[in-house]
């Protein structure tokens, strides 16, 4: 009898097909419309927009505190706040 040790051609082809399918699914999950990279970019944009909105709200609050004249800030704080407001 012949001693067959090794991989048959059918099992090799099936293994390659399975690996190609897994690679396609993985790539689609990475760069697809709802992929990880797309979601990360959207999260970055949302974080930047939220940061800008928060800075606007803080500047508005600082402006109200400075203009109220209740003596909460001394002159050095008022100058720093006004410089910050001019930058934005």
C-alpha positions as CSV (number, residue, x, y, z in Angstrom):
1,X,0.0,0.0,0.0
2,X,0.9,3.5,-0.6
3,X,1.6,5.6,2.5
4,X,-0.3,8.9,2.0
5,X,1.0,11.6,4.4
6,X,0.3,15.1,3.5
7,X,-2.4,17.6,2.7
8,X,-4.8,16.8,-0.1
9,X,-5.4,19.4,-2.8
10,X,-9.1,19.7,-1.7
11,X,-8.3,20.5,1.9
12,X,-5.7,23.1,0.7
13,X,-8.2,24.8,-1.6
14,X,-10.8,24.8,1.2
15,X,-8.4,26.4,3.7
16,X,-7.4,29.1,1.2
17,X,-11.0,29.9,0.5
18,X,-11.8,30.2,4.2
19,X,-8.8,32.5,4.8
20,X,-9.8,34.7,1.8
21,X,-13.4,35.0,3.3
22,X,-12.0,35.9,6.7
23,X,-9.7,38.5,5.2
24,X,-12.5,40.1,3.3
25,X,-14.8,40.3,6.4
26,X,-11.9,41.8,8.5
27,X,-11.1,44.4,5.9
28,X,-14.7,45.4,5.6
29,X,-15.0,45.7,9.3
30,X,-12.0,48.0,9.3
31,X,-12.7,50.4,6.4
32,X,-16.4,49.9,5.6
33,X,-19.2,52.5,6.1
34,X,-19.7,51.4,9.8
35,X,-16.1,50.2,10.1
36,X,-13.8,50.9,13.0
37,X,-11.8,53.6,11.2
38,X,-14.9,55.5,10.1
39,X,-16.4,55.4,13.6
40,X,-13.1,56.6,15.1
41,X,-13.0,59.5,12.7
42,X,-16.6,60.4,13.5
43,X,-15.8,60.2,17.2
44,X,-12.8,62.5,16.8
45,X,-15.0,65.1,14.9
46,X,-17.7,65.0,17.6
47,X,-15.1,65.4,20.3
48,X,-13.6,68.5,18.6
49,X,-17.1,70.0,18.1
50,X,-17.9,69.4,21.8
51,X,-14.7,71.0,22.8
52,X,-15.4,74.1,20.8
53,X,-18.9,74.3,22.2
54,X,-17.6,73.9,25.7
55,X,-15.0,76.7,25.2
56,X,-17.7,79.0,23.9
57,X,-19.8,78.3,27.0
58,X,-16.9,78.9,29.4
59,X,-16.0,82.1,27.6
60,X,-19.6,83.3,28.0
61,X,-19.6,82.4,31.7
62,X,-16.2,84.2,32.2
63,X,-17.5,87.2,30.4
64,X,-20.6,87.3,32.6
65,X,-18.5,87.0,35.7
66,X,-16.1,89.7,34.6
67,X,-18.9,92.1,33.6
68,X,-20.9,91.5,36.8
69,X,-18.3,93.5,38.9
70,X,-18.9,91.6,42.1
71,X,-15.2,91.6,43.0
72,X,-14.7,87.9,42.4
73,X,-11.7,88.5,40.2
74,X,-8.7,90.7,40.8
75,X,-7.1,92.6,38.0
76,X,-4.7,89.9,37.0
77,X,-7.5,87.4,36.4
78,X,-9.6,89.8,34.4
79,X,-6.7,90.5,32.0
80,X,-6.0,86.8,31.5
81,X,-9.7,86.1,30.8
82,X,-9.9,89.0,28.4
83,X,-6.8,87.7,26.5
84,X,-8.4,84.3,26.3
85,X,-11.7,85.7,25.0
86,X,-9.8,87.7,22.3
87,X,-8.1,84.5,21.1
88,X,-11.4,82.8,20.4
